[in-house]
Every structure is written in C-alpha cells, then in structure tokens.
C-alpha cells in the first residue's frame, strides 16, 4: 500500500502506513477498561486517535517520538 499522509486521509478510509507517535495518554473508559488517547503526526499534520484493544500492552511498547504502524 502506498504511503498516505495525514492531510490526504478521508473519513472511514482504511490506512496502512507509518506515523510518528506524537503523544499518548493511558486513560480509563466509562466501562473501567483502559484505552490510549493518541496523537499521530507526519510532515503534513496531526491526527487524534484512540486505541481500545490491548491498550496497556501498547502503552508499554511505545513512547512519544516512536514510529507507529497504523
């Protein structure tokens, strides 16, 4: 799949690309399950996202400044 930049993404588009993990916060949802609030970035902008499954595992594997495969 060709590299997709944040500025070119469309709503509900399937993405297979790499972005910088600009920011991450482990939070607790209303159902008491952990999730990650993420900010991903590339040279064209930033994108907010949420990771619901395996949030604690991913939180331990990556830090702000790392590259994330989405």
C-alpha positions in Angstrom: 0.0 0.0 0.0 1.3 3.5 -0.9 2.3 5.9 1.9 -0.7 8.0 3.0 -0.1 11.4 4.5 -2.5 12.8 7.2 -3.6 15.7 5.0 -4.8 13.2 2.4 -6.8 10.9 4.7 -10.6 10.7 4.2 -13.2 9.7 6.8 -13.5 5.9 7.2 -10.6 5.3 4.9 -8.5 2.1 5.5 -5.0 3.1 6.5 -1.8 1.0 6.3 1.1 3.5 7.0 3.6 4.7 9.5 3.3 7.9 11.6 5.2 9.4 14.5 3.6 8.9 17.9 3.5 12.5 18.9 1.6 12.0 22.2 -0.1 9.2 24.2 -2.1 9.0 27.3 -3.4 5.8 29.0 -6.9 6.6 30.2 -9.8 4.7 31.7 -13.1 4.5 29.8 -16.5 4.7 31.4 -16.7 0.9 31.4 -13.5 0.9 33.5 -11.3 -0.5 30.7 -8.0 1.2 29.7 -7.6 2.8 26.4 -4.9 5.0 24.8 -5.6 8.6 23.6 -3.1 9.1 20.8 -1.8 11.9 18.7 -0.2 10.8 15.5 1.7 13.1 13.2 3.7 13.3 9.9 5.1 16.2 7.9 1.5 17.3 6.8 -0.2 17.4 10.2 -1.6 15.7 13.3 -4.4 13.2 13.9 -6.1 12.3 17.1 -6.9 8.6 17.6 -7.9 6.0 20.2 -6.6 2.5 20.7 -9.1 0.3 22.6 -7.7 -3.2 22.4 -4.5 -4.1 24.2 -4.0 -0.5 25.4 -1.8 -1.4 28.3 0.4 -3.7 26.2 0.9 -1.0 23.5 1.5 1.7 26.2 4.5 -0.4 27.4 5.9 -0.9 23.9 5.9 2.7 22.5 6.7 6.2 23.7 6.2 9.6 22.2 8.7 10.1 19.4 8.5 6.5 18.3 7.2 5.5 14.9 3.9 3.6 14.9 2.5 1.3 12.2 -1.2 2.1 11.8 
